[in-house]
């Protein structure tokens, strides 16, 4: 048995504003301690590539008599373990050794992986692929509007995608989100609210980068459903990306700058008594769980505490018997994909609950990771590995003996993986709900299927 202690000598450094967070020796000590506990447990071996890589390396050292546990793990293995972490957070949810479980070990594997990547990024620089994928708002701004048609043509062209893969490291096989000619902000500026919007109060909609430039039907549906239920919707244009894509690449400085701009913009609205709602599970998780940690300010905490997942907010109306239930149609058999970053918020599956209210609708939840998780699944280096895990999700969503009529997911990027693997366009639950109310078409706009890509 290894002599590495199970309990930390000091509280693990999770705050990037603490000098210990950037101390290489402190990080090495915490990595070995965490590795040792994970190796002894092994519960998460099927979750992602990080754990098999870690366990195989420790087993090899033990079998060769070089170590009793994680003592000899070297930098190459550390890098591989970190780089195969998707930041899905599922291992933290299931781990029995976390602060949330009241355990003395105080493990937080995803946060530790983020710390290792942050130190490495500060030391070695940020790869081009992470710089590009870390800026979805900028990419959307450049590729939408009048540039949408040529951008989508390039994204659908296999030769162009192969060149992009070689230069930028973004997989030619991953179906990139489509660009739209009319971003959400343009639609919202021309939108005439219902006369009853505001009778129940006001909410702030954090539309997300992908909602703004790639899937505007999602925030559009959010506006319509919220107004239908009596709420005035405030959708400030000045908000930035939530920062998670930068964290995926270890770029803490860029993430913190975006988080601060968002807090500065949203705080006055929160102090007017408004809640912030977001239809993106990753953005919701980041606002709730990361902004206060990375900024370390009471203002960031105040914004975080006022933030709800969009479907969580609507489910609260259901509980309070304030949700309109005047639905005009149902969905049939629904396979509901439970997004990882939604599950990480520990709010159950509010979208599935709400869809269960619809007439002639049967909802079956599937808890399988899409292996996209922000930006990881888009990278050429990991695409094939991601597909291995994503196909487990695809089979669970649409078994041959019981195919669904509709697939629903809160995560737009998981929807792209579903499009690729299941050949079905997944709906966001808010789009499905808006359709059931008769507020908009029940399906998302048609998208080019992967098999229609140009040679």
N, C-alpha and C positions, 0 to 999 in steps of 0.2 A: 504493500500500500504506500502511495506517495506521502511524503512528509509535508506537502504543500497544505497550508491551513485552509479550512473551509470558511472561517470567518475573516472578514477584512480587518486589517490592523486599524484602518481609518475608514470612514464612510467613502464609498467609491466616488471618484470625481466625475460628475456628470454635467457640471456647469462650465461652459467654455469661457466664462468670465473669471474662473478660478485658475490661478497659475498652475495648480496641480494637474489640471486637465491637459496641459501641454507638456508635462514632464514625462520624458520618454521612459525613465526607469519606473516611475509610478505606473505607467500604462503597462509595461512589461509584466510587472508583478500582478496586476489585476487580470491581465490576459491569461497568465498561467493558472491563477486561482480559478477563474471561470472555466477555463478549458478542463481543468481537473474535475471539477464538480460535474460538468456536462458529460465527460467521459465516463464517470461512474454511474450516471443516470441513464443516458442514451435514449430518453423518451422522444427526443425531437429528430431522430435519425432520418425519418422520411420527409421532413418538412422542406428542406432545401439542400443544396449541394455543400453548404458550409460544414454540416455535422459529419457526413461521411468522410470528407477530406480530413477533418480534425481527428476523428476516431481512428481512421486508418493510419495516420501519422503517429499517433500515440501508441497504437497497438504494435506498429513496426518497431518503435524504440523499446517497448517493453519486451517483445519477443526476442529482440537481439541482445537483451541484457544491458542496454545503454541507459535505461531509466526505469523508474517504478511508476511513473505517471507522465505528467505534462512538463517535466523539468527541462527536457531537451528540445522542445519545440523551437524551430528556428524561424528566421524572418521570411523565408519563402513560403512556409506553411501559413504563417500569420497573414501574409498578403493574400494567399489563396482563400483562406477561410473568410476574410473580410470581403473579398471581391465576389464571393459566391453567396453572400448574404443579400437577400432582396429587400430587406427592411420591411417585410410584411407584418412583423410584430407578433406573428402567431406563436412563436416559441415563448415570448414573454407572457402571452395570455395563458398558455398551458403550463408554464414553469411553476413548480411548487416551491421554488427557492427565492421568490421575489419579495420586495417590500410589501406589495399588495397582498401577499399571502401571509404576511407577518413572520417571514422566515429570517433567521439570523444571517443567512448567506448573502442576502441583498443583491442577488444577481439581476442584471439587465443586459442580456446578450445583445439585442439590437443597438442599444445606446452605446455599448462598449465598441461594437463594430464601427459605429459612426465616429466615435472618438479616434479609433485607429486610423480610419480613412482621413479624418481631419488633420491629424498629425502628419500623415504621409503627404497630403496635399500641400501643407505648409512647407514641408521639407523638400519635396520633389517637384511641386507644381501640379497643376490640374490638367489632365489630358483633354485634347480637343473635343472628343466625343462628349465628355462631361460638361465642357463649356457650352457646347451647342444645345444639348438636351437640358441644360440648366436654365435655359431662357425661353420657355414656351410662350411667354407673352410677347417677347420681341419677335420670335419666329412667326407667331400668329399675326402680329401687326404688319410684318413685311409680306406675308404670304396671302393675306385675305384682301377683301375689297376688289379692286381692279386687277390685282395680281392673282386672284384665286384660280382662274381658268388655267393660266400657264403653270402655276404651282401644282395643281392637281394633275395636269398632263405629265409633268416631270415625275411626280410621285407614282404615276401609274405605268411609267415606262421602265421596263426591266433593265435596259442598258444604262439609262441614267441612274437608276438606283444602285447598280453595281459599281458605277464610278463613285457615287456618294459613299458607298460602303467602304471602298478602298481609301478614300480621302478622309472621311469623317468618322468611320467606325460604326455607323448606324446600319443595321441589317437591311439588306435588300429585300428580305422575305417578310419582314414585319409590315403589316398594313398600316401605314402612317395615317393619323387622323386627317380627314379632308379639310381643306380650307373653304371658307364660305365667302360669297360675294357681299353678303349683308351681315356684318357682325351684330352681336346682340345689342351693343350700345346704340347702334343706328336704329334698330327696330324699336328699342325702348324709348328713344327720343321722339319717335313718331307715334308711339302708342297712346291711345286715349283711355285712361283708367275708367273702370266702372264707377257710376255715381255713388254706389254704396261702399266703394273702397275707402277704408278709413273708419268705418263704423265700429270695427272691432279693435282698431289700433293701427300702429305702423311697425313694419319690420324692415331690416336692412338685408338686401340680397347680395351675398358675395358670390358672383356669378361663376368664378374660376376662369382660368386662361382658356381651357378647352371649351367651356361654355360660351365664352366670348367669341372665339374665332373658329371653332371647329364643330361644335354641336350646339348652336344657339337655340335649337328647339327645346333644350333642357331648361335654361333659365326663362325662356318665353313661357313654357308650360308652368314653371314655378310662379311667374307673375300672374298668369291667368287663374291658377288654382287658389293662390293666396287672395287675390281680389274677389274671387267667387265666394270665398269664406270671410269677406269683410275687411281685409287688411290692405292698407296702403303700402306699396312697395317702394322703398328707396334703394336705388342701384347706383351708387357712386362710381363715376368713371375713373376717378383718380387712384383707385386701389391697384396694387401691384400683385405679382405672383406671390403665393403663400410662402415660398422659400424652400419647400421640400426638394424640388429638383436640384437646387444648389447643394443641399445637404447630401443628396445621393452621390455627388462628386467630391464631397469633402470641403466645399467652398463655404466655410462658415461666415466669412466677411460679407460675401454677396448675399447670403441668406439673411443675415442680421440686418443689412441695409434695407432689404425689402420688407422684412417684418416690421422694422421701425416706421417706415413710410406708411404701412398699413395701419399700425396702431395710431399714428398721428391723425390719420384720416377717419378712422372708425370710432375713436374714443369719444369725440363730441356727440356722435349719434347715440352711443351707448349711454352717455350721461344724460341724454334726453329720455332715457327709459326704454330704448328700443333693443330688441334682440337681433342678433346677426344669424342668418340662416344660410347654409351653403349646400348645394346639391352634390358636391364632390367629397367622397369619404376621405381622400388623402388630404385635401385642403382642410376639411373639418378636423381631422386628427391633428394636423400640424398647428392649426390655430389654438385648439384646446390644450394640446400636450407639449408643444415645442416653443411657442412664442415666449411664454413666461420664463422657460428654462434658458433659452438662448439670449434673450434680452435682459432678463433678471430684474425687471422693473414692476412696480405695482400697477402701472398703467397697462402693461402687456397682460398681466394677470386679470385685470378688470375686463379687458376685451375678451380674453379667453373664457372667462366665466359667463359672459353674455352670449356665447356662440353655441348654436345648436345645428345638428344635421337637419336639413330641410324636412326629411320624412319624420325625424324625431319631433320636430316642432308640430307637424300636422298630426302625428300620433298623439301628442299632448292634447290637441283639440278634440280628438276622438275620446280620450279618457274623460275630458271635461264636458263631453256631450255637446260640443260647440262646432263640430265638423259637419258640414252639409253632406247628407247621404242620398242626395237626389241623383243617382247614377242612371244613365240611359242605356248602358251596354256593359257587357262583361268581356272576359278574355279567354274563357275556356280553360284548358290545362296550362298552367304557368310553371315553368322551371325558373325559380328565383335564385340567382347567383349571389351568395352572401360575400360581399367584398371584404377582403382582409382588413383594410383600414377602417371599415365600418365596425367589424367585430372587435377591433382593437379599442374602439371607444366604449365598449361594454354597455351598449344601449340596446342589445338584442337586435332584432331585424324589423324596425318600424315599417319599412316599405312593404315587406311581406304581410305584416298585420293589416295594413291599409288595403292592399289589393285583395285580401281575404274578405273585405266588406262588399266587393263587387258582386253583382248577380251572375250566376252561371260561371263562376270562377273557382278553380281549385288550385291552390298554391303549394308547390313542393320546393322546399329550400335545399340548396346544395352548397355545402361548406368545403369548397375546393379552391385553392389559390390559382389564379390565372398566370402566375409567374411573369407578370409585367411589373407590377409594384413600382410605379413611378417611371423610372427610366431604364432599369436593369434589363428588362426583357426586350428592349429595342436594340440593344447593343449586339453587333455581329458576333462578338467573342462569346456571348452567352446564349445566342438565339436558339441553337439546337438543344441545349440543356433546358431552356425555358419551355420549349415545345414538349419535351418529355414529361414535365410536370403538368403543363396546360392540357395535355390530352387526357389526363385523368379527370380534369374538370369537364372537358368536352363530353366524355363518355357518361359522366354522371348527370350532366344536364340533359342529354338527349339519348337515353338508352334505346337500342334498336326495338325492343319489345314494348316501349311505352314513350314514344316521342311527344314532346310538348307542342302545344299550339303556338306558344309565345315563350321567349326567353327574356328575362328581365334582370338587369344589373344596375346598381347605383354608380358603378365605376365605368367611365367612358372608355378608358384604355382596356379594361377587361372586355368591354364590348367589342373592341377591335380584334382581340384574341379570339373571342367567340365567333366573330365574323369569319376569321381565317379557318378555324378548326371545325366549326359546326355549319358553316355556310348559312347562317341565320343572322339577321340584323337584330341585335338585342335592343330592347327599349329600356330607358330609364324609368323607374316607377312613377316619377312625376309626369312623364309624357303619357304613360298608360292611364294614370289617374285623370289627367286632363281630357283624354279621349273618352273615358268612361263618363265624365261629366257632360260630354258633348261640346267641350270648349275648343277643341282642335281635333285634327285627324288623329286617330288612335295609334297610328304607326309613325315612326321617325321618317324623315325624308329618305328617299331611295339613295343608296350608296353603291358605288361600283363594287361588284363582287371580286374577290381576289383572282378567280379564274378568268376574269375578263381583262386582266392586265395585258398591255401590249407586249409583244415579243421584242 
